[in-house]
Amino acid sequence: ILLVAEVQELKANPQRPAVGTVIEAELDSTRGPMATMLVQAGTLHVADVIVADETYGKVKAMFNEKGQRLKAADPSTPVKVMGLSAVPHAGDAFTVVKNGQLARSLVTERQRQSAAASVRPLRAMTLESLYGEISTGKIKELNIVLKADVQGTLDAVRTALEQLSEEQVRVNIVHAATGIITESDVMLALASKGIVIGFSSRPDTGASCLAETEGVDIRHYDVIYNLIEDVTKAMQGMLEPVYVEVVEGHAEVRQVFRVRGGRIAGCHVRDGVVTRGASARVLRQDEAIHTSRVASLRRFQEDVKEVQAGYECGIGIEGFQDFKEDDVIELFSQQRKS
């Protein structure tokens, strides 16, 4: 190794802030967390602030293999370091940072990412899988994040759901509020292994994308009887396969045109694809104000079957003409849930 290093002129820069690797670590009964570190580049000094994965601290003292105190450790020097906030893991990379505030912020962000990663592997709960989980004793309660359009409706739906609790499984309303379904609602359902129920409430774009990515079940209802029936059947193992809504694209209304027989929306297709005859809803400030289908689709002066993202087009919606600038036309389809 020494010969190869000499021939290839492999050198470490001792002037830079130290970086290296944790070889081993332990919790000493008198000194606290102690870590044996190998300095791979730079020079490590007493009073340097170091970060090792999710651990940080100010170097209070360093010792060599004979237990003698050191003030500095050059490249390729193994040292035992005292002053870390916790015991790091063997193999963790460490680096010297400017100050304790930067070290804390780095560790906090890494801990946040680790917490998010630990949540992600959870298999999301769905109404279809509920009975199987109950039968095997894996769950004792159905966690629900409930959103409704108005407070009166929210209270009535919450009371009706809570009355469905029985000996084998309890209905637990984790969170209930009015308004649209947001990413926070989806994350709460994922963390609690629950589902999201929207009563006359729709998810925003971010919530829909997150729910699809994480597999969180979002249910939409406008009739309380249908909601209670589905939850009851799920608890009894009799829920039939359902069709789920898949968003196909969005078009933003830029201008409204008067034409023979009514008005059409001059739109820019933001994402996905707009198809003539597709199911569509008109959103105004994220609230659905009309749902039907695309009755007409034109590009310049020609009727077309579809328009891809990034292009302009004229869209007519069946049974609706009250377009306003900045409205969003959301295209969707129904697909059977596997």
N, C-alpha and C positions, 0 to 999 in steps of 0.2 A: 504493500500500500504506500509506504513511504517513497519507494522508488518511482512508482507511477505518479505520485503527487509531485515529485521533484522534476521528472521528465516533462510532464504536462504543465508545470508551473501553476499548480492549483493552490490558490491562496485565499484566505478569508480576510475581509476588511475589518480590522479591530476598531476603527473609528466610528462605525455606524452603531445605532441602537441595537442591543442584543436581541437575537432570536435563537430559538433552540427547541428542545423536546424534553418533556417530562419522562424520566426513566422509571421512577417509582415514587410513591408517596405514602405517608402514614400520618396518623394523628398521635402526636407525642403527648403524654400525660402532663408534662410540665411546659413544653415549648409550643404546644398547639400544632396546627397543620405544618408538616415538614415535607418538602419535595426535593428529590434528587433530580437535578436538571443538567442537561448537556448543552453548553453554549456552542452553537454551530457557526454563528457569525456575529461580529460586533463584540463589545465588551460589556459585561454585566457588572454594575456597581451597587454597593450598599446605598439604600435610599431610592433606587430606581423603582418605578411603578410598573408592574408586569401584569399581563393578562394571559391566562391559560384556559382556553375554551370558556366555561361559565364561572371561572374563578379569577379573582384578582387580588392584588395586595401590594404593599410597599415593602421592599426588601429590608428587613430589620437587621439581619445578620446572614453571613454565608460561611460555610465550613468546607474544608477539603476532606479527602478520604481519611486523614489522620485526626480529624476533629479540630483542626486549627482554624481560627477565624481568618477570613480573607476580606479585603476591601474591594477587590475587583477580580473578575474571572475572564480570562482571554478566550478566544475561539478554541474549540476542542477540549475545553476544561469542564470536567464534571464537578458540580458543587451541590451541597445540601443547603436549601434556602428556607429561611424562616420569615414569616410575615404575611402569608396568604390568608384570605378570609375563609377558605374551606379547603378540603383535601381534593386536589385535582386527580384526574385519571392518568394512569400510565399510557404514554403515547400521545398525550395532548401536546400540541404545539404552543409555545409561549412566545410573547414578544413584549418589548418595552414600549410603553406609550408615554405621552407628555405629562399627564397628570392624573390624579385620582378621579376627577369628574369624567374625563374621557373614558377611563377604564370602567367606571360604573355604567355609563351609557352603552358601551359595547357589550358588557355582560348582560345588562337588562334586555337588550335587543336579541341576543342569542337565547336567553331564557324564554322570551316571548315566542321565538321561532320554534323552539323545542316543544313548548306547550301546544302550539298550533299543530305541529307534526304529530304529537301524541293523540290529538283529537281526531285527526284525519282518518286513521285506519279504522275507526269505529264503523261498523256496518249500520247504515241508517235503517230506522224502523219504518215499515209501511203497514197500512191496514191489511194488505194481503198476507203479510208474514206474522201478524199479531197472534193469531190463534195457535200457530205452531210454537211460538215463543211461550205462550201461556201453558200449553199442554206439557212442554218439557220442563216447566218450572223456572225458565230462564228469567222471566219478568213477572212482577207482581202488580205493576201499574202501567197504564197507558199515559204517557206524557204528551200534552197537547199545548202548542202555542196557538192561541186563538186571536184572530183579528176580525173586526166587524166594521161596518160603515158608521154606525151611530151607537151611543152608549146604551140606549134602551134595548136595542137588539142584542148588544154584547152581553148584557146582564141576563137576558132571557135564555140565550144560547148556552151561556156558562152554567146556569142553573139546571137546564135540561141535560147537559152532558154529565155533570157531577152526579145526577140522580141515577145514571147508568151503572155506577159502581156496584160490584157484587163481591161475593166471598173470594173468588179466585183472582180477580183483578180489579184494581181501583183506577178510576179516571182521575188524573191529576192535571189540573190546569196550571202549567208552569208559568205562563205569562198571558195576560189578556189586555188588549188595548184596541182603540179605534184607529182607523187609518189604513193605508196601503201596507202590504207585506214587504218588509225590507230585508236587506242582507243580515241585519242583526237578528231578526226573527229566525232566519234559516240557520244561522250559526248556533243560536240557542237550542233549536230543535235537534241539531246534529250533536251538540255536546250532551244533551239530556236523553239521547236516543228516542226522540219523540217525533211527532208529525206536526205540520202546520195546517191549520184549518182557517180558511178565509170565508166569512159569511158576507156576501155582497162586497167583498174586498179582493183586489187583485194584487199580484206581486209587481214590483217595479222591475226594470230590465236586469239590474244587478242581482236581485234576489232570484229571478228565474234562472240566470246563468249559473249562479252558485248552487242552487238546488239541483240542477241537472248534473253539475260536476260532482257534487258530493252524494248524490242519490237520495236527497231528502224528499219525502212525500209531501207535496202541497195539494190540498183538497179545496175545491171551490164549491160553495153551495149558495143558493138563493131561497131554498125552501127548507125550513127547519125539520120537517118530517123526513126528507131525504137524508139529511145529515144524521139524525138519530137512528134511522134505519140502517145506514151503512156502518156506523160504529157498533150498533148492536149485533149485526150480522158478523162483523169482523171478530167480535169477542166470542161469538158462538161458532166460528169457523165456517160460516155459510156465505161469506162474501164472494160474489162472482167476479171474474176478471173485469176490469174497467178499461175505458179508453182514456188516455191522458192527452193533454193538450201539448202540442209541439209548436213553438214559435218559429215561423218560416222566414220572417223578415220585418223590417220597419221602413216606413217612408215618411219623411217630414214634409208637411205642407208649407210651401214657400209663397204660393200665390193662389188666389181663387179666381176662376174664370166663369163668366156667364156664357152658356151655350144654349142652343135650341133645346128646349125641354128641361132646363134647369141649370145647375152649377156643378163644376168639377174642380178637383183640387190639383193644382200644379205642384208636383212633389219631386223631392230628391230622395232616391232610395239609399238609405243609410247602410243597411246590411241585409244579407240574405237575398231573397228574390220575391218580386210581386208577380202573381199569376192571375190571369183573368178567371173569374169564377171562384177564387179561393175565399175561404172564410176570413173575415176581417172585422176589426173593431176600431172605432175612432177614440183615441185617447186625448184628453185635454187636461194638462197638468197631472198626468199619470192616472187620471180617473177615466174609466170607460163610460162614454156617453151614448154610444150606439154600436150595436153588433149585427152584422148581416154578412154580405159577401161583396166581392169586387164585381160590379155590373159592367163596367167598361174600362178599358186600358188602352191608352194611346201614347205613341211616341212620335213627336212632331204631328203630322197629319194622318198617320197610318194607325190602324187598329193592330195591336200586337197581342201575342199570347202571354208573354212574360217580359219583365225588365229586371236586369241584374243590378247588384249594388254598384253605386257610383254614377248611375245615369239618372236623367230627368225624365218624367213622364206625367201624363194626365190620368187621374184616377177618379172614376165615378163609383159611389157606394150605393147599393140598392136601398131605397127608402130613406136616404139622408142627403141633405144639401147644405146644411148649416155649417159649412167649413169655416175655420178661422186660421190665420197664419200661426205657425208653430204647433198646430195640432199634429199628432202622430198617428199614422194608420199602421196598425199592427196586424200582420198576416199570420194565420195559424191553421193548424190541421189537427185532427183527432187520430191518434194511433193507439192500437190495443197494447196495453201494458203487459209485458211478459211476466 
